[in-house]
Amino acid sequence: MSQGRKAAERLSGKTIFITGASAGIGHATAVEYMDASNGEVKLILTARRLQKLQTIKDELLKHYPQGKIFIAMLDVSQLDTIEPFLKSLPDEFKDIDILVNNAGKALGSDLVGNIDVNDIKGMMDTNVLGLINITQVVLKNVFQKKNSGDIVNIGSVAGRDAYPTGSIYCASKFAVRAFTESLRRELINTKIRVILIAPGIVETEFSMVRYKGDTDRAKSVYEGVNPLLPEDVADLIVYTTSRKSNTVIADTLIFPTSQGSAFHVSRETK
């Protein structure tokens, strides 16, 4: 049997919860799960932009009318909304099998001493506290009760290689890595898998958010670089969660071929 057919069989019937699903890696991951399973999965897609989620849902259901998709507006930084959201899910979506903690952001690019306190709060509330809180709620209410499930945390090379002007974002991603490693060790005697995926440079809306709509500055990040695309990371997410149940792809760093570390990105000369 081909690897693709095996993956489709392992994914069939599973319920997958993806945060930050309205664009970038989250959007690509929703598409990849549908493609890899031939539409035989149930998706819970959340983000702050409900209209974008509706567009994604409509497009996916055109190709996979048998698929089931639940969308909702959810800001993971609003910690008191997470547990009520989970409890309000329709019954057919409550039994989550895979949690993809994708929601995250960088804000600003300032030296320490000049960082806006709202940017600090925005990154820590989303990247760290939101991720931890969603993980706790799903773990306690779903995964531990059935002793199974996959937790996929989207980290970053910035969680291994800190760089100037990225102190808060790097700190948040170092925290995600530490949390993930601790959690994996806590769950070692269970059938719950804990997976960290740490991308290098990926061309998404990330830089537009970081530079607060400054298009020229955002575009300059990718000039002369052949970055990863969201689909490249999505492919890895689906791969890790479609392995045999006794296999954990625990920690993966994924770069484009033009990158060797957070500091080393090859740019073409013109």
C-alpha contacts under 8 A as a table, 3 or more apart, distances in Angstrom:
res1	aa1	res2	aa2	distance
1	M	5	R	6.51
1	M	6	K	6.72
2	S	5	R	5.30
2	S	6	K	6.33
3	Q	6	K	5.06
3	Q	7	A	6.13
4	G	7	A	5.16
4	G	8	A	6.18
4	G	36	A	7.20
5	R	8	A	5.03
5	R	9	E	6.18
6	K	9	E	5.15
6	K	10	R	6.27
7	A	10	R	5.13
7	A	11	L	6.17
7	A	36	A	7.04
7	A	37	S	7.31
7	A	239	Y	7.80
7	A	242	S	5.18
7	A	243	R	7.04
8	A	11	L	5.19
8	A	12	S	5.91
8	A	36	A	5.66
8	A	37	S	4.27
8	A	38	N	6.97
8	A	242	S	7.82
9	E	12	S	5.19
9	E	37	S	7.21
10	R	242	S	5.90
10	R	243	R	7.67
10	R	244	K	7.76
11	L	14	K	5.64
11	L	36	A	7.95
11	L	37	S	5.92
11	L	40	E	7.61
11	L	41	V	6.87
11	L	242	S	6.19
12	S	37	S	5.88
12	S	40	E	5.06
12	S	41	V	5.66
13	G	40	E	5.71
13	G	41	V	4.92
13	G	42	K	6.85
14	K	40	E	7.83
14	K	41	V	5.19
14	K	42	K	6.16
14	K	96	I	7.41
14	K	97	D	5.83
14	K	98	I	7.60
15	T	41	V	6.05
15	T	42	K	4.59
15	T	43	L	5.83
15	T	44	I	7.38
15	T	93	F	6.48
15	T	95	D	6.70
15	T	96	I	4.91
15	T	97	D	5.22
15	T	98	I	6.50
16	I	41	V	7.46
16	I	42	K	6.19
16	I	43	L	4.96
16	I	44	I	5.98
16	I	96	I	6.04
16	I	97	D	5.96
16	I	98	I	4.71
16	I	99	L	6.02
16	I	100	V	7.54
17	F	43	L	6.06
17	F	44	I	4.55
17	F	45	L	6.18
17	F	46	T	7.93
17	F	96	I	6.80
17	F	98	I	6.17
17	F	99	L	4.88
17	F	100	V	6.08
18	I	21	A	5.91
18	I	26	G	6.51
18	I	29	T	7.99
18	I	30	A	7.44
18	I	43	L	7.56
18	I	44	I	6.18
18	I	45	L	5.25
18	I	46	T	6.46
18	I	99	L	6.21
18	I	100	V	4.79
18	I	101	N	6.41
18	I	102	N	6.66
19	T	26	G	6.80
19	T	45	L	6.29
19	T	46	T	5.05
19	T	47	A	6.05
19	T	76	V	7.92
19	T	100	V	6.47
19	T	101	N	5.66
19	T	102	N	5.30
19	T	103	A	5.18
20	G	23	A	7.15
20	G	26	G	5.55
20	G	27	H	7.88
20	G	45	L	7.71
20	G	46	T	5.96
20	G	47	A	4.62
20	G	48	R	7.60
20	G	101	N	7.91
20	G	102	N	5.59
20	G	103	A	4.09
20	G	104	G	7.28
21	A	24	G	7.58
21	A	25	I	7.44
21	A	26	G	3.94
21	A	27	H	4.73
21	A	29	T	7.92
21	A	30	A	7.25
21	A	45	L	5.59
21	A	46	T	5.69
21	A	47	A	5.69
21	A	53	L	7.11
21	A	102	N	7.59
21	A	103	A	7.60
22	S	26	G	6.51
22	S	27	H	5.47
22	S	45	L	7.82
22	S	46	T	7.30
22	S	47	A	5.82
22	S	48	R	7.90
22	S	49	R	6.56
22	S	50	L	7.78
22	S	52	K	5.52
22	S	53	L	5.21
22	S	56	I	7.47
23	A	26	G	5.89
23	A	27	H	4.76
23	A	28	A	7.47
23	A	52	K	7.85
23	A	204	T	7.79
23	A	205	E	7.54
24	G	27	H	5.50
24	G	28	A	6.24
24	G	204	T	5.15
24	G	205	E	6.63
24	G	230	P	5.50
25	I	28	A	5.05
25	I	29	T	5.94
25	I	102	N	7.41
25	I	204	T	7.65
25	I	230	P	4.50
25	I	231	E	6.85
25	I	233	V	6.66
25	I	234	A	6.13
26	G	29	T	5.11
26	G	30	A	6.41
26	G	102	N	6.13
26	G	103	A	7.72
26	G	234	A	7.68
27	H	30	A	5.26
27	H	31	V	6.51
27	H	56	I	7.49
28	A	31	V	5.15
28	A	32	E	6.10
28	A	230	P	5.84
28	A	231	E	5.30
28	A	234	A	5.72
29	T	32	E	4.97
29	T	33	Y	6.13
29	T	230	P	7.98
29	T	231	E	7.14
29	T	233	V	7.89
29	T	234	A	4.44
29	T	235	D	7.28
29	T	237	I	7.25
29	T	238	V	7.35
30	A	33	Y	5.36
30	A	34	M	6.45
30	A	43	L	7.25
30	A	45	L	7.75
31	V	34	M	5.25
31	V	35	D	6.17
31	V	60	L	7.04
32	E	35	D	4.99
32	E	36	A	5.86
32	E	231	E	7.60
32	E	234	A	6.36
32	E	235	D	6.50
32	E	238	V	6.96
33	Y	36	A	5.16
33	Y	37	S	6.06
33	Y	39	G	7.73
33	Y	41	V	7.40
33	Y	238	V	6.35
34	M	37	S	5.40
34	M	38	N	5.80
34	M	39	G	4.53
34	M	40	E	6.98
34	M	41	V	6.63
34	M	60	L	7.65
34	M	64	Y	7.51
34	M	67	G	7.63
35	D	38	N	5.16
35	D	39	G	6.32
36	A	39	G	7.68
36	A	238	V	7.76
37	S	40	E	5.26
37	S	41	V	6.53
38	N	64	Y	7.36
39	G	64	Y	5.19
39	G	65	P	7.74
39	G	66	Q	6.35
39	G	67	G	4.93
40	E	66	Q	7.09
40	E	67	G	5.86
41	V	67	G	6.20
41	V	68	K	6.81
42	K	67	G	6.40
42	K	68	K	4.76
42	K	69	I	5.71
42	K	70	F	7.88
42	K	93	F	7.12
43	L	68	K	6.35
43	L	69	I	4.70
43	L	70	F	6.16
43	L	93	F	7.98
44	I	69	I	5.98
44	I	70	F	4.85
44	I	71	I	5.86
44	I	72	A	7.96
44	I	93	F	7.31
45	L	53	L	7.06
45	L	69	I	7.35
45	L	70	F	6.25
45	L	71	I	4.82
45	L	72	A	6.62
46	T	50	L	7.82
46	T	53	L	7.37
46	T	71	I	5.76
46	T	72	A	5.07
46	T	73	M	5.60
46	T	74	L	5.55
47	A	50	L	6.69
47	A	53	L	7.41
47	A	72	A	7.00
47	A	73	M	5.29
47	A	74	L	5.14
47	A	75	D	6.31
47	A	103	A	7.74
48	R	73	M	5.06
48	R	74	L	5.43
48	R	75	D	5.51
49	R	52	K	5.66
49	R	53	L	6.67
49	R	73	M	6.43
50	L	53	L	5.05
50	L	54	Q	6.24
50	L	71	I	7.51
50	L	72	A	6.41
50	L	73	M	5.32
51	Q	54	Q	4.99
51	Q	55	T	6.36
52	K	55	T	5.12
52	K	56	I	6.34
53	L	56	I	5.06
53	L	57	K	6.08
53	L	71	I	6.43
53	L	72	A	7.83
54	Q	57	K	5.02
54	Q	58	D	6.11
54	Q	71	I	7.13
55	T	58	D	5.20
55	T	59	E	6.21
56	I	59	E	5.20
56	I	60	L	6.15
57	K	60	L	5.23
57	K	61	L	6.15
57	K	69	I	6.61
57	K	71	I	7.68
58	D	61	L	5.30
58	D	62	K	6.36
59	E	62	K	5.26
59	E	63	H	6.92
60	L	63	H	5.42
60	L	64	Y	5.99
60	L	65	P	7.79
61	L	64	Y	4.72
61	L	65	P	4.58
61	L	66	Q	7.40
61	L	67	G	6.40
62	K	65	P	5.83
64	Y	67	G	5.43
70	F	93	F	7.72
74	L	81	T	7.90
75	D	78	Q	5.66
76	V	79	L	6.32
76	V	81	T	7.90
76	V	82	I	7.04
76	V	103	A	7.43
76	V	125	D	7.97
76	V	126	T	6.02
76	V	130	G	4.75
76	V	131	L	7.24
76	V	134	I	7.48
77	S	122	G	7.77
77	S	125	D	4.94
77	S	126	T	4.65
77	S	129	L	6.91
77	S	130	G	4.88
78	Q	81	T	5.83
78	Q	82	I	7.44
78	Q	130	G	7.40
79	L	82	I	5.84
79	L	129	L	7.66
79	L	130	G	6.33
79	L	133	N	6.74
80	D	83	E	6.98
80	D	84	P	7.73
81	T	84	P	5.60
81	T	85	F	6.05
82	I	85	F	5.14
82	I	86	L	6.37
82	I	133	N	7.43
82	I	134	I	6.35
82	I	137	V	7.41
83	E	86	L	5.17
83	E	87	K	6.29
83	E	134	I	7.92
83	E	137	V	6.16
84	P	87	K	5.12
84	P	88	S	6.12
85	F	88	S	5.12
85	F	89	L	6.53
86	L	89	L	5.50
86	L	94	K	7.31
86	L	137	V	7.96
86	L	138	V	7.80
87	K	94	K	7.79
89	L	93	F	6.16
89	L	94	K	5.83
90	P	93	F	5.54
90	P	94	K	6.47
91	D	94	K	5.28
91	D	95	D	7.89
92	E	95	D	7.17
93	F	96	I	6.64
94	K	142	V	8.00
95	D	142	V	6.54
96	I	99	L	7.25
96	I	138	V	7.88
96	I	142	V	6.71
96	I	143	F	7.69
96	I	149	G	7.53
97	D	143	F	7.54
97	D	148	S	7.38
97	D	149	G	4.77
97	D	150	D	6.34
98	I	149	G	5.70
98	I	150	D	4.65
98	I	151	I	6.10
98	I	152	V	7.56
98	I	241	T	7.66
99	L	135	T	7.88
99	L	138	V	7.92
99	L	149	G	7.87
99	L	150	D	6.15
99	L	151	I	4.96
99	L	152	V	6.02
100	V	151	I	6.27
100	V	152	V	4.74
100	V	153	N	6.17
100	V	154	I	7.57
101	N	131	L	6.15
101	N	135	T	7.94
101	N	151	I	7.57
101	N	152	V	6.00
101	N	153	N	4.91
101	N	154	I	6.12
102	N	153	N	6.65
102	N	154	I	5.40
103	A	126	T	7.05
103	A	127	N	6.99
103	A	131	L	7.76
104	G	123	M	7.36
104	G	126	T	5.75
104	G	127	N	4.84
105	K	123	M	6.15
105	K	126	T	7.27
105	K	127	N	6.77
105	K	169	Y	7.90
105	K	206	F	6.65
105	K	209	V	7.27
105	K	210	R	7.21
106	A	123	M	6.17
106	A	169	Y	5.77
106	A	206	F	7.07
106	A	207	S	7.84
106	A	209	V	6.95
106	A	210	R	4.94
107	L	119	D	5.51
107	L	120	I	7.85
107	L	122	G	7.57
107	L	123	M	6.79
107	L	169	Y	7.77
107	L	209	V	6.58
107	L	210	R	4.19
107	L	211	Y	6.81
107	L	212	K	7.45
108	G	115	I	7.75
108	G	119	D	6.94
108	G	210	R	5.10
108	G	211	Y	5.68
108	G	212	K	7.44
109	S	165	T	4.94
109	S	166	G	6.02
109	S	210	R	7.36
109	S	211	Y	7.54
110	D	114	N	6.02
110	D	115	I	5.55
110	D	165	T	4.89
110	D	166	G	7.27
111	L	114	N	5.69
111	L	115	I	6.51
111	L	164	P	7.13
111	L	165	T	4.92
111	L	166	G	7.85
111	L	167	S	7.80
112	V	115	I	5.87
112	V	165	T	7.37
112	V	167	S	7.25
115	I	119	D	7.13
115	I	120	I	7.24
116	D	119	D	5.26
116	D	120	I	6.56
117	V	120	I	5.01
117	V	121	K	6.22
118	N	121	K	5.05
118	N	122	G	5.93
119	D	122	G	4.99
119	D	123	M	6.18
120	I	123	M	5.47
120	I	124	M	6.18
120	I	168	I	6.38
121	K	124	M	5.25
121	K	125	D	5.72
122	G	125	D	5.35
122	G	126	T	6.14
123	M	126	T	5.36
123	M	127	N	5.58
123	M	128	V	7.61
123	M	168	I	7.35
123	M	169	Y	6.58
123	M	172	S	7.09
124	M	127	N	5.36
124	M	128	V	5.18
124	M	129	L	6.33
124	M	168	I	7.85
124	M	172	S	6.02
125	D	128	V	5.91
125	D	129	L	4.90
125	D	130	G	5.78
126	T	129	L	6.07
126	T	130	G	4.84
126	T	131	L	6.86
127	N	130	G	6.19
127	N	131	L	6.06
127	N	172	S	6.08
127	N	173	K	7.28
127	N	176	V	7.59
128	V	131	L	5.32
128	V	132	I	6.06
128	V	172	S	5.94
128	V	173	K	7.74
128	V	175	A	6.78
128	V	176	V	6.30
129	L	132	I	5.15
129	L	133	N	5.97
130	G	133	N	5.19
130	G	134	I	6.15
131	L	134	I	5.40
131	L	135	T	6.11
131	L	153	N	7.96
132	I	135	T	5.14
132	I	136	Q	6.14
132	I	179	F	7.90
133	N	136	Q	5.13
133	N	137	V	6.23
134	I	137	V	5.21
134	I	138	V	6.14
135	T	138	V	5.36
135	T	139	L	5.81
135	T	151	I	7.52
136	Q	139	L	5.11
136	Q	140	K	5.93
137	V	140	K	5.36
137	V	141	N	5.93
138	V	141	N	5.30
138	V	142	V	5.39
138	V	143	F	6.50
139	L	142	V	5.63
139	L	143	F	4.77
139	L	144	Q	5.69
140	K	143	F	6.51
140	K	144	Q	5.64
140	K	145	K	7.23
141	N	144	Q	6.92
141	N	145	K	6.68
142	V	145	K	5.48
142	V	146	K	6.65
143	F	146	K	5.50
143	F	147	N	5.55
143	F	148	S	5.34
143	F	149	G	5.45
143	F	192	I	7.04
144	Q	147	N	4.80
144	Q	148	S	6.93
144	Q	192	I	7.96
147	N	190	T	6.22
147	N	191	K	5.63
147	N	192	I	6.32
148	S	190	T	7.40
148	S	191	K	4.90
148	S	192	I	4.60
148	S	193	R	7.64
149	G	191	K	7.20
149	G	192	I	4.89
149	G	193	R	6.33
150	D	192	I	5.84
150	D	193	R	4.76
150	D	194	V	6.01
150	D	195	I	7.42
150	D	241	T	6.84
151	I	192	I	7.67
151	I	193	R	6.20
151	I	194	V	4.88
151	I	195	I	6.03
152	V	194	V	6.17
152	V	195	I	4.71
152	V	196	L	5.86
152	V	197	I	7.30
152	V	237	I	7.60
153	N	176	V	7.50
153	N	180	T	7.24
153	N	194	V	7.91
153	N	195	I	6.23
153	N	196	L	5.00
153	N	197	I	6.40
154	I	196	L	6.06
154	I	197	I	5.13
154	I	198	A	6.05
154	I	199	P	7.84
155	G	158	A	7.89
155	G	159	G	6.53
155	G	173	K	5.69
155	G	176	V	6.30
155	G	177	R	6.58
155	G	196	L	6.41
155	G	197	I	5.69
155	G	198	A	4.44
155	G	199	P	6.94
156	S	159	G	5.26
156	S	160	R	7.47
156	S	173	K	6.24
156	S	197	I	7.30
156	S	198	A	3.99
156	S	199	P	4.98
156	S	200	G	6.27
156	S	253	L	7.83
157	V	160	R	5.34
157	V	161	D	6.03
157	V	198	A	5.57
157	V	199	P	5.92
157	V	200	G	5.32
157	V	253	L	7.01
157	V	261	S	7.13
157	V	262	A	6.02
158	A	161	D	5.06
158	A	162	A	5.51
158	A	163	Y	7.41
158	A	169	Y	7.47
158	A	170	C	4.93
158	A	173	K	6.25
158	A	174	F	7.30
158	A	200	G	7.95
158	A	262	A	6.45
159	G	162	A	6.88
159	G	170	C	5.49
159	G	171	A	7.02
159	G	172	S	7.47
159	G	173	K	4.28
159	G	174	F	4.00
159	G	175	A	7.50
159	G	176	V	7.52
159	G	177	R	6.52
159	G	198	A	7.80
160	R	174	F	6.54
161	D	170	C	7.77
161	D	261	S	7.20
161	D	262	A	5.76
161	D	263	F	7.80
162	A	166	G	7.12
162	A	167	S	6.91
162	A	170	C	5.59
162	A	171	A	7.90
162	A	262	A	7.47
163	Y	166	G	5.66
163	Y	167	S	6.84
163	Y	170	C	7.44
163	Y	262	A	7.20
163	Y	263	F	7.24
164	P	167	S	6.50
166	G	169	Y	5.41
166	G	170	C	5.73
167	S	170	C	5.20
167	S	171	A	5.98
168	I	171	A	4.94
168	I	172	S	6.14
169	Y	172	S	5.10
169	Y	173	K	6.36
170	C	173	K	5.15
170	C	174	F	6.06
171	A	174	F	5.07
171	A	175	A	6.16
172	S	175	A	5.06
172	S	176	V	6.37
173	K	176	V	4.87
173	K	177	R	6.28
174	F	177	R	5.15
174	F	178	A	6.28
175	A	178	A	5.11
175	A	179	F	6.01
176	V	179	F	5.14
176	V	180	T	6.02
177	R	180	T	5.12
177	R	181	E	6.20
177	R	196	L	7.25
178	A	181	E	5.22
178	A	182	S	6.17
179	F	182	S	5.23
179	F	183	L	6.04
180	T	183	L	5.11
180	T	184	R	6.13
180	T	194	V	6.93
180	T	195	I	7.48
180	T	196	L	6.80
181	E	184	R	5.17
181	E	185	R	6.44
182	S	185	R	5.28
182	S	186	E	6.25
183	L	186	E	4.98
183	L	187	L	6.23
183	L	194	V	7.25
184	R	187	L	5.25
184	R	188	I	6.11
184	R	193	R	7.26
184	R	194	V	5.37
185	R	188	I	5.10
186	E	189	N	7.82
187	L	190	T	5.36
187	L	191	K	7.80
187	L	192	I	6.58
187	L	193	R	7.86
188	I	191	K	7.86
188	I	192	I	8.00
191	K	245	S	7.82
193	R	248	V	6.32
194	V	248	V	7.53
194	V	250	A	6.51
195	I	240	T	7.75
195	I	248	V	7.18
195	I	249	I	6.42
195	I	250	A	4.66
195	I	251	D	5.99
196	L	250	A	6.06
196	L	251	D	4.73
196	L	252	T	6.34
197	I	237	I	7.46
197	I	251	D	5.94
197	I	252	T	4.94
197	I	253	L	6.18
197	I	254	I	7.51
198	A	251	D	7.70
198	A	252	T	6.01
198	A	253	L	4.72
198	A	254	I	6.19
199	P	202	V	7.16
199	P	233	V	7.12
199	P	253	L	5.84
199	P	254	I	4.80
199	P	255	F	6.08
200	G	228	L	7.66
200	G	253	L	7.47
200	G	254	I	6.07
200	G	255	F	4.83
200	G	256	P	7.05
200	G	259	Q	7.39
200	G	261	S	7.65
200	G	262	A	7.06
201	I	227	P	5.63
201	I	228	L	6.21
201	I	255	F	6.91
201	I	256	P	7.14
201	I	259	Q	7.78
202	V	227	P	5.35
202	V	228	L	4.51
202	V	229	L	5.49
202	V	230	P	6.52
203	E	206	F	7.46
203	E	222	Y	7.16
203	E	227	P	6.05
203	E	228	L	6.33
203	E	229	L	5.65
203	E	230	P	7.06
204	T	207	S	7.19
204	T	229	L	7.45
204	T	230	P	6.90
205	E	208	M	5.22
205	E	209	V	6.29
206	F	209	V	5.32
206	F	210	R	6.15
207	S	210	R	4.81
207	S	211	Y	5.95
207	S	218	A	4.87
207	S	219	K	7.75
207	S	221	V	7.40
208	M	211	Y	5.31
208	M	212	K	5.82
208	M	213	G	5.09
208	M	214	D	6.44
208	M	215	T	6.42
208	M	218	A	5.22
209	V	212	K	4.89
209	V	213	G	6.28
210	R	213	G	7.96
210	R	218	A	7.96
211	Y	214	D	5.46
211	Y	215	T	7.96
211	Y	217	R	6.88
211	Y	218	A	6.36
213	G	218	A	7.84
214	D	217	R	5.53
214	D	218	A	6.16
215	T	218	A	5.07
215	T	219	K	6.07
216	D	219	K	5.21
216	D	220	S	6.22
217	R	220	S	5.17
217	R	221	V	6.99
218	A	221	V	5.72
218	A	222	Y	7.83
219	K	222	Y	5.76
219	K	223	E	6.59
220	S	223	E	5.07
222	Y	225	V	5.24
222	Y	226	N	7.36
222	Y	227	P	6.95
223	E	267	R	7.47
224	G	267	R	4.69
224	G	268	E	4.75
224	G	269	T	7.16
225	V	258	S	6.90
225	V	265	V	7.56
225	V	266	S	6.70
225	V	267	R	5.09
225	V	268	E	6.59
226	N	256	P	6.96
226	N	257	T	7.80
226	N	258	S	6.48
227	P	256	P	5.54
227	P	258	S	7.42
228	L	232	D	6.23
228	L	233	V	7.62
228	L	255	F	7.02
228	L	256	P	5.23
229	L	232	D	5.41
229	L	233	V	7.14
230	P	233	V	5.43
230	P	234	A	6.18
231	E	234	A	4.87
231	E	235	D	5.98
232	D	235	D	5.29
232	D	236	L	6.68
233	V	236	L	5.16
233	V	237	I	6.32
233	V	254	I	7.64
234	A	237	I	5.01
234	A	238	V	6.26
235	D	238	V	5.35
235	D	239	Y	6.10
236	L	239	Y	4.91
236	L	240	T	6.15
237	I	240	T	5.38
237	I	241	T	6.47
238	V	241	T	5.29
238	V	242	S	6.11
239	Y	242	S	5.29
239	Y	243	R	6.71
240	T	243	R	5.91
240	T	248	V	7.25
240	T	249	I	5.65
243	R	247	T	6.17
243	R	248	V	7.57
244	K	247	T	5.51
245	S	248	V	7.71
249	I	252	T	7.19
255	F	258	S	7.69
255	F	259	Q	5.87
255	F	260	G	7.15
256	P	259	Q	5.59
257	T	260	G	7.74
258	S	265	V	5.74
258	S	266	S	5.05
258	S	267	R	7.51
259	Q	262	A	7.66
259	Q	264	H	5.78
259	Q	265	V	4.36
259	Q	266	S	6.16
260	G	263	F	7.70
260	G	264	H	5.29
260	G	265	V	6.42
261	S	264	H	4.97
261	S	265	V	7.06
262	A	265	V	7.30
